[in-house]
Amino acid sequence: MQKLFDSYRVEEQAYKGCLSLLKLADKYSPQLLENACRIALIRIPNPRYKNIRLILESGQDKKGDGTLQSYSSSSNKYACVRGASYYRGGSHEE
């Protein structure tokens, strides 16, 4: 909530976004909403209602604290996804 208020010059402009965010607790549980907010704060510099809603809709919040720890404690952010065989050249079908 504080990030929402900080992102607006006039405090009253943030009210609608905060109310919409709180209404998500009616559709999803307060714990899921809290998890989604925590994930949004880790991934997005200035999260908005839409970001948190999309996290809830996609189910990323249900993974719990395990995903939060893996994002925050990951030392290798730029892991090689394709592997060494891809970068050797030649045929990519193995």
MOPECOR-V946878 format. One line per field, one symbol per residue. psi: psi as a letter, one per 30 degrees, with the letter a starting at -180 (. if undefined). burial: # if it has 9 or more other C-alpha atoms within 8 Angstrom, else .. A space follows every 50 residues. Layout:
psi=???
burial=???
//
This chain:
psi=eeeeeffkekefffeeeeeeeefffeelleeeeeeeeeeeeeekeiklee eeeeeeefgffffafeeeeeeegjfifikjeflefeffabkfj.
burial=...##..#.....#..##.##..##..#...##.########....#.#. ###.##...##......##.........................
//
